[in-house]
Amino acid sequence: MRVGKVGSSLSYMMQLLIICYVIYSIFIGDYLWASLGLVCFLLTQIPTVLERRIGVIVPSELKLLITLVLYLHVAGNVRGWYDCYYPVYDKVTHFLAATLVAALGFIAIAVLDPSIMIETNGYMAIAITIIFTTAMGAFWEIGEFLFDRFLGTRLQHGLTDTMLDLVFDFMGGCIASFIGNFYLRRKLKEDPINLIGIEIKAEM
């Protein structure tokens, strides 16, 4: 319970900071990141919307990871941390983002086809998750290239930077999927009905 409260408090604080960065971006005339920051803030609200609309209760740890990844992305661009702390900041954010994508992908597989966890010991889910995460990383790099090309941003710093981003995406996908498989196989023995710790509230 204590961890959940701390995670929720941190999530709220980072959401507030994202809004502050949106306002700051508007103030300095950076309307691109004002718009993207607002989109990121709305994305942090998805777990809350799911809980209120369809009764899905997302674990606070997953909420925190979602908010952390989006906050780091907005703050890194608005405050210039990607450039100031390059390449460490860039690679850390790529790794965390890939971990989040892999976690969400692994959860989706477990929910849509739980038999994969049983029949293949989760290894098929691991392979699919790693491929999916790496593919999302490639699409992200394409997006950065297009932003740099047509909007004048400086998101990419050459071939080595792009390839290292993909390597960290791959690493994040591998680590998250193997940890997810270990966790879900334990949950499968304890509670085969609610594998991933996401509850669905019963309708009154």
Secondary structure, 3 states (H helix, E strand, C coil): CHHHHHHHHHHHHHHHHHHHHHHHHHHCCCHHHHHHHHHHHHHHCHHHHHHHHHCEECCHHHHHHHHHHHHHHHHHHHCCHHHHCCCHHHHHHHHHHHHHHHHHHHHHHHHHCCHHHHHCCCHHHHHHHHHHHHHHHHHHHHHHHHHHHHHCCCCCCCHHHHHHHHHHHHHHHHHHHHHHHHHHHHHHHHCCCCCCCCEECCCC
